[in-house]
Amino acid sequence: MELVSKKELLKEFEVEASFYNVRIEGETFECRNQARIKRKGVQVDKAEAILILCNPGSCDPDVSEKVPELDPRKDFVPFIKANSDQTQEQIMRLMKFKQWSLVNIVNLSDICAGNLQDFKSKYNKAKQYSFSYHSIFSDTRKNELKTIIDSNEGRIILGWGAESHLKEMANEVLQHKLINNFIGWKHAKNPFYYHPNPHDTKLKKEWLRIILDLLN
């Protein structure tokens, strides 16, 4: 199995995402509640899969786009053009194999961070500010999550990795009434599922192979 290059993938797919900022007591949290990977030139009404990952990585808004300050519990978060990251490019490879045209990505947390150490720091700060609704799986955002799930006609694919500080949020997802019909490459440790984009190229290929087998 060869991994298709970013250059080739971006000829076929594009990314849009719904970014928002939350300001609490002078502290700003940069967030993203959804990302969509779309096949260029194809219009579909229903997503063919939802992926639940750990948190938004280095996918960021196009420089021409402005990110609004709002509350996702009551405000609509608009979609804008976004630059892809390596995880999304790995998901594009899965989409090529399955000939999918639309996939949604949500996360255990909406808080944007370029790496997991940065995320851990921001997540702990969110706790200090009682910013619990940074997760779409919180009770106050059930309607938003239901809308996303209702717009999906395929499987839910879990892939939030195995970092210990994700355990509480991961358990909340697995116990959530709206989350069922899911698959994922299950880690030996509960409640973890391997991330789509491990550093090792062999493991990237293995993730694709295992998920394709589960989908089939």
N, C-alpha and C positions, 0 to 999 in steps of 0.2 A: 504494500500500500504506500503510494507516494503522497506526501502532503502538498496540496496545491498552494502556490505562492500567494502572498497578499496581493500582489499586482494583478494576478489572474482573477482572484476572488472579487476584487473591487470593480472589475469589469462587469460582473454579474449581479453583485449585491450592493445595497446601500443601507445605512443605519440612520434611524431617527430616534430621538429619546425625549422624555419629558423631565426636564430639570427644573428645580425650584430651590429657593433659599429660605431658610427659617431663621429669624432673628429673635433671640431670647436674652434679655438683660444685657444687651450690647454684644453678645456673642453670635456670630453668623455660622450656621451649618449649611454647607453646600450639599444638595441632595439630588437624587434621581429616582423617580418611582417606577419607571418602565424604560425599556429600550425595545425597539423593533428592528429586526433584520428583514429587509424586503428584497425580493428579486426585482431588478429594474424592469420597468415597462409592463409589469403584471399587476393587475388589480384583483385582490381577493378579499372576501368579507370576513373569513374565519382564519384564525391562526392554526397552523398544523402541529404546533407544540408550544408548551410553556416550559422554560428552564428556570429553576429556582437556584440561584447562586448565592455567594456570601454577601458581597456588597459591590456597588459600582466601582470599577477599577479605573483605568486611565482613559476610558471613553469620555471625551469632553465635548462641549458644544462647539459647533463651527464658530469661528471668530466673528462672523457677521451677525450672530444671534445673541439676543439679550435674554438673560435668565430672570424670571420674575420672582419677587418675594411674596410668598403666599402660604396658606395652610391647607395641606392636602386633604384634611378631614372635611373641608367644606368648599374648597375652591377646585375648579378644573385646572389640571396642569397641562398646558399646551405642548404638543410635540414640535420639536425643532430639529434641524439637521445636526448630525453629530459625526465626529471622527471615530472610526472603528478602533478597537484595541485587539490585542492578540487573542483574548478569550473569544471575542465575537468572531474573529476570523476562523478560529477552530470550529465554532458553531456553523459558520458558512460552509465548511467542508462537510459537516454532517448534512446540511441542507442540500448540497450538491448530490451526495449519495442517494438521498431520499427524494430528490426532485421537488423539494418544498419551496414555496414562494413567500411564506410569512411565518416568522417565529417571534414570540414575545419573551422577554427576559425580565424577571423580577428578582428581588434579593431579600435575604434575611433582614437587611437594613438598607435604607435608602442613602445613608451617609457616604458621600464620595471620598475615596482615599486611594492613593496610588499604590499602596502596598498594605499588607496585613498589620504590620507594626503601627503604621500611621492610623489605620482604621481602629485598632485596639485603643489607641490614645483618644481618638475622637469619640468612640463609643463610650468610654469611661466618662468623658466630659459631658456627653449627652445625658448620662445617668445623673450627674451632679446637677444638671439644669432641669431634671424631670421631663426631658424630651423623649417620652416613650413612644410617641406616634411616628418616630423615624422608621418604624417597621410597618409595612403594609399588612402584616399579620396581626397587628394590634386590634383589640376589640373595637376601637373607634373608627377603623377603616374597613370594616367588613363589607360594606356596600361596594367600595372601590374594588376590592379583591374579587367579589362575586361578578362584577361586570367583566373583569379580565377573564375569569374562568369561563363565563358564559359565552365569551367570544372565541373560545378555543374548541376545535373539534378533534384534537389529537391527544397525545399523552402529556403528562407532566413529567419532566426529567429533572431529577435532583442532582446537584453537583456543587455543594457548598464547601467541600474540602474537609480537613480534619483538625483544624486549629481548636484547641481546648476552649478558648473564650467564646466560641460560637455555639457551644453545647446547649446552653439555655434557649437561645433563639431557635436552634434546629429542632429541639424537642417541641417547642410551641408549634412549629410548622407541622410536624408529624402528628400532633394531637388535634390539629385544626379540622373542624367539621367539613370545610370546603375542599380539603386536600385529599384526594384519593386518585385511583387509577394512575399511580406514579411508578416510575422505574428509575434506576440509577445504578452505577457501579458501586456496590455497597462496600464500605471499608470494614475491616475487622473490628474496629471500635465503634460502638453506637454513640450518637445517632448520625454517623458521618457517611458521606458519599463522595467519592473521588471527584475532584474538580476537572472540568473539561480540558484545561490547558496546563498540564504539569510541565515542568522545565525540560524533562528528558524527552527527546523526540520519539524514542521507542514507546514511552508511556502515552504520548499524544496519540500515536497510532493504535495502541491497545485500548485507550478510552473509546475511540471511534469504533473499533471492532466490537467491543463489548456492548456498546449502546445500540449499534446496528443489529446485533444478534438479539438483544432484548426487544427491540422494536419489531423485529420479524417473527 
